[in-house]
Amino acid sequence: MDADTPMTTTLPVFDTGAIETAATSRMVLDTVRDALIAHAEGRTSVPPPLHMDFPQANGDCHVKAGWITDTADFTVKIATGFYGRPGSGMPSHHHGLVCVISADTGQIRAVLNDRGLLTAWRTAAAGALVTHAMARPTALTLGLFGTGEQALLQAVWLAELRPISQILVHGRNPHNATALCEELHKNGLPARPASAQQAAGSDMIITTTPATAPVLDAADVREGTHVTGIGTDMPHKNELPPELFHRAQLIATDDHTQCLHHGDFGHAVRAGATAQDSDIAAGLLLKTPPDRPDTAITVADLTGVGALDAALASAVLDHLTR
C-alpha cells in the first residue's frame, strides 16, 4: 500500500440479536428515565424532527437527532412505520437504524441496525414510566387502544413497575384485539377484548395507534383516570380528544414545543380546550412524583424525543463494545 493512501476501517454494524443481548429492560428504563429528566432540565440538544408521509402506503418516516450535554455521543435515527393499506389486512411494519456519532470528533462510532427495536423500547419505557408516575397508586386496570407491538410493550413494561389486575384491549380489528390478548396472556397478564367505551373506563389508559381522529370519547373517561397518548407524532395524527385535556387537572408533555406542533396537546390548544402553558415537562414528574388528588384526571402527551434515542443507543453501544 502506498504510504500516502489513507487507512480505511470497517464501520461496526450491530443487528437486533446483538442489541437484544446487550440490553435489559431495567437498563432501558433507567436510561430513558434519566434522559427524560435531563431533557426537562434543559440539558439536551434536540433539533426539530424531520417527517415524511407516504399516504398511498399508509406509512411515515421520522428522522430524529439528539444529544445530552457533556455525554460522549450524539445520534441520528431513521425510523419508519408502514401500517398497511386500510382494509387490506396487511400487517404493520417498523424499520430503522441509529447512527452513534462521537460528540468529540464527529466520527461515526457504529450503526445499530435495530429495525426500529430501540425506538420501540424507548417509546415503551417512556410510556410506562410516565404512566406509572402520573397514575394514582391504587390504579389497577389498564385500557389499551391499539393492537400492535407498541401496545404489547406498553402493557408488559408497565407491569414491571406496578401490578395490573385487568387489561381491556380495543382495536378496530377484532381479530387483532384477540391476538394481542393472547400475547398478553403469554406474558402472564390478564386481558380481554373490549369496546372503546369499556376500555376508556379503565383506571389507566394508553393509546398506541396511528389514528387521525380521537379513538375515545372524553365523557367515557372516569374521574381519577390517567391517560397517556403515544401515537400522535405527526401533525395529521390525533388520538386524544381536546375535551379530555379540558377535563385534566394535570397535563404532561415530553417536549413542549414538539407536542404543541404535532401532538394531541397541540390539537387541544388550537381547539381552545386548554392553555398553551398548561403543561409540565414529563421528566420533572419522574424526578418529583406529582401530588395528585385521587379524583383528578391526568394526561400525558408523548411525541418522542431524540435525546432519549441518543442516551439509549449510546448505553447499548457501550455494553456491546466493553
C-alpha positions in Angstrom: 0.0 0.0 0.0 1.3 3.5 -0.9 2.4 5.5 2.2 0.0 8.3 1.2 -3.0 6.0 0.9 -5.3 6.6 3.8 -6.1 3.6 6.1 -9.7 2.5 6.0 -11.6 0.8 8.7 -14.9 -1.1 8.6 -17.7 0.6 10.4 -19.1 -1.6 13.1 -22.7 -2.6 12.4 -24.8 -4.4 15.1 -28.0 -6.2 14.4 -31.1 -6.8 16.6 -29.7 -10.0 18.0 -26.6 -8.3 19.4 -28.7 -5.4 20.7 -31.2 -7.7 22.5 -28.2 -9.4 24.2 -26.7 -6.2 25.4 -29.8 -4.5 26.8 -32.1 -5.4 29.7 -35.4 -3.8 30.4 -34.0 -2.3 33.7 -31.2 -0.7 31.8 -33.6 0.7 29.2 -36.0 2.1 31.9 -33.2 3.7 33.9 -31.6 5.2 30.8 -34.9 6.6 29.5 -35.8 8.0 32.9 -32.5 9.8 33.2 -32.8 11.2 29.7 -36.3 12.5 30.2 -35.1 14.3 33.4 -32.1 15.7 31.5 -34.4 17.0 28.8 -36.8 18.5 31.3 -33.9 20.3 32.9 -32.6 21.7 29.6 -29.5 19.6 29.4 -30.1 18.3 25.9 -29.8 19.4 22.3 -32.7 18.3 20.2 -33.3 19.8 16.7 -36.9 19.6 15.2 -37.6 16.1 13.8 -37.9 15.5 10.1 -41.1 13.9 9.0 -42.2 12.3 5.7 -45.6 10.9 5.0 -46.5 8.2 2.4 -50.3 8.2 2.3 -50.5 5.8 -0.6 -48.8 3.1 1.6 -50.2 4.3 4.9 -46.7 4.9 6.1 -44.4 7.5 7.6 -40.7 8.1 8.2 -39.1 10.1 11.1 -35.6 11.3 11.3 -34.6 12.4 14.8 -31.3 13.6 16.3 -30.3 14.3 19.8 -27.5 14.8 22.4 -27.4 15.0 26.1 -25.0 17.8 27.2 -21.5 16.6 28.1 -22.0 13.0 27.0 -19.7 11.2 24.6 -22.1 10.6 21.7 -24.9 12.0 19.8 -27.2 10.1 17.4 -29.1 10.4 14.2 -32.0 8.0 13.9 -34.2 6.9 11.0 -37.4 5.1 11.9 -40.3 4.1 9.6 -43.8 2.8 10.3 -45.9 1.3 7.5 -49.2 0.3 8.8 -50.8 -1.5 5.9 -53.4 -0.1 3.5 -56.7 0.4 5.2 -58.9 -2.6 4.7 -56.2 -4.7 3.1 -55.4 -6.8 6.2 -51.7 -6.1 5.7 -49.6 -6.2 8.9 -47.8 -3.2 10.3 -44.0 -3.0 9.6 -41.5 -0.9 11.5 -37.9 -0.5 10.5 -35.0 1.8 11.4 -31.4 2.3 12.3 -29.4 4.5 14.6 -26.0 6.1 13.9 -24.0 6.7 17.0 -21.5 9.5 16.5 -18.7 10.9 18.7 -19.5 14.3 20.1 -15.7 14.9 20.3 -14.5 14.0 16.8 -17.7 13.7 14.7 -16.6 10.2 13.8 -19.4 7.6 13.3 -18.7 5.0 16.0 -21.2 2.4 14.9 -24.5 1.8 13.2 -27.2 0.0 15.2 -29.3 -1.8 12.6 -32.1 -2.2 15.1 -35.0 -2.4 12.6 -36.9 0.0 14.9 -36.2 -2.0 18.1 -34.6 0.8 20.1 -37.4 3.2 19.1 -40.0 0.6 20.3 -38.1 0.2 23.6 -37.6 3.9 24.1 -41.3 4.6 23.4 -42.4 1.7 25.7 -40.1 2.8 28.5 -41.2 6.4 28.4 -44.9 5.5 28.3 -44.6 3.0 31.2 -42.5 5.4 33.3 -44.8 8.4 32.8 -48.0 6.4 33.2 -46.7 4.8 36.4 -45.6 8.2 37.8 -48.9 10.0 37.0 -51.5 7.3 37.7 -52.8 7.2 41.2 -51.1 4.5 43.3 -54.3 2.4 43.6 -54.9 2.3 39.8 -55.0 -1.4 38.7 -56.9 -1.7 35.4 -55.4 -0.7 32.0 -57.3 0.2 28.8 -55.2 -0.3 25.7 -56.2 1.4 22.4 -54.2 -0.2 19.6 -53.2 -3.8 18.9 -49.7 -3.6 17.6 -46.2 -4.3 19.0 -46.2 -1.0 20.9 -49.5 -1.8 22.7 -48.0 -5.1 23.9 -44.7 -3.4 25.0 -46.5 -0.7 26.9 -48.5 -3.2 28.9 -45.6 -5.5 29.6 -43.2 -2.8 30.7 -45.9 -1.0 32.8 -46.4 -4.3 34.6 -42.8 -4.3 35.6 -43.4 -1.1 37.5 -46.8 -1.8 39.1 -49.4 -4.5 39.4 -52.2 -4.7 36.7 -55.3 -6.6 37.5 -57.1 -6.4 34.1 -56.3 -5.2 30.6 -59.1 -4.1 28.3 -57.9 -4.1 24.6 -59.7 -2.1 22.0 -58.8 -2.2 18.3 -60.6 -1.5 15.0 -60.0 -5.2 14.0 -61.5 -7.7 16.5 -59.1 -10.4 15.3 -56.1 -8.3 16.1 -57.5 -7.4 19.5 -57.9 -11.1 20.3 -54.4 -11.8 19.1 -52.9 -9.1 21.3 -54.8 -10.5 24.3 -53.3 -14.0 23.6 -49.8 -12.4 23.5 -50.5 -10.6 26.8 -51.7 -13.9 28.3 -48.3 -15.4 27.3 -46.7 -12.7 29.4 -48.8 -13.5 32.4 -51.2 -10.6 32.0 -55.0 -10.9 32.2 -56.6 -9.3 29.1 -59.7 -9.4 27.0 -61.1 -7.5 24.0 -63.3 -4.6 24.8 -65.4 -1.8 23.3 -63.9 1.7 23.2 -66.3 2.8 26.0 -65.3 -0.2 28.2 -61.5 0.4 27.7 -62.0 4.1 28.4 -63.5 3.3 31.8 -60.1 1.8 33.0 -58.0 3.3 35.8 -55.2 3.9 33.3 -55.4 4.3 29.5 -52.6 4.1 26.9 -53.3 4.9 23.2 -50.8 3.5 20.7 -52.4 4.0 17.2 -51.7 5.9 14.0 -55.3 7.4 14.3 -56.2 10.7 12.6 -59.3 11.2 14.8 -59.8 10.6 18.5 -60.1 7.0 19.5 -62.1 7.5 22.6 -64.8 9.8 24.0 -63.7 12.1 26.8 -67.0 11.6 28.5 -66.2 7.9 29.0 -63.1 8.7 31.0 -63.8 8.5 34.7 -62.6 10.8 37.4 -59.2 9.6 38.8 -58.1 8.2 35.4 -54.6 8.7 33.9 -54.3 8.7 30.1 -51.0 8.5 28.1 -51.1 9.2 24.3 -48.2 7.6 22.4 -49.3 7.6 18.7 -49.7 11.2 17.7 -46.3 12.0 16.4 -47.2 13.9 13.2 -49.5 16.9 12.7 -52.2 14.9 10.9 -52.5 12.3 13.6 -54.8 12.6 16.6 -55.7 10.1 19.3 -57.0 12.0 22.3 -60.0 14.4 22.1 -59.4 18.1 23.1 -62.2 17.7 25.7 -60.0 15.3 27.6 -57.4 18.0 28.1 -60.1 20.4 29.2 -61.1 18.0 31.9 -57.5 17.2 33.0 -56.1 18.7 36.2 -52.5 17.8 35.2 -51.0 17.7 31.7 -47.5 16.4 30.9 -45.6 16.6 27.7 -42.2 15.0 26.8 -41.3 18.1 24.7 -43.5 21.2 25.0 -42.7 22.6 21.5 -43.0 19.3 19.8 -46.3 18.4 21.4 -47.6 21.9 20.6 -46.7 21.5 17.0 -47.7 17.9 16.3 -49.1 16.3 19.4 -52.5 15.8 20.9 -51.7 18.7 23.3 -51.4 21.0 20.3 -54.7 19.9 18.9 -56.3 20.7 22.3 -54.6 24.1 22.5 -55.8 25.1 19.0 -59.3 23.9 19.8 -59.3 26.2 22.8 -59.7 23.3 25.3 -56.5 24.2 27.3 -53.9 26.9 27.5 -50.6 26.8 25.7 -48.8 26.9 29.0 -50.9 24.4 30.9 -48.4 21.5 30.6 -45.5 20.4 32.7 -42.4 18.5 31.5 -42.8 14.8 32.0 -39.2 14.5 33.2 -39.9 16.8 36.1 -42.7 14.4 37.2 -40.3 11.5 37.1 -37.9 13.4 39.3 -40.6 14.5 41.8 -43.8 12.5 41.6 -46.9 14.7 41.5 -49.2 15.1 44.4 -52.4 14.3 42.6 -55.9 14.1 44.1 -57.5 10.6 43.6 -60.3 12.2 41.6 -58.0 14.1 39.2 -57.9 13.2 35.5 -54.3 13.4 34.3 -53.0 13.3 30.7 -49.5 12.7 29.2 -48.8 13.5 25.5 -45.5 11.8 24.4 -44.2 12.5 20.9 -40.7 11.0 21.2 -37.5 13.0 22.0 -34.3 12.5 20.1 -32.2 12.8 23.3 -33.8 9.6 24.6 -32.6 7.8 21.4 -29.1 9.2 21.9 -28.9 8.0 25.5 -30.3 4.6 24.8 -28.2 3.9 21.7 -25.0 5.1 23.5 -25.7 2.9 26.5 -26.4 -0.1 24.3 -23.2 0.5 22.3 -21.1 0.8 25.5 -22.4 -2.7 26.5 -21.6 -4.1 23.1 -18.1 -2.7 23.0 -16.9 -3.4 26.5 
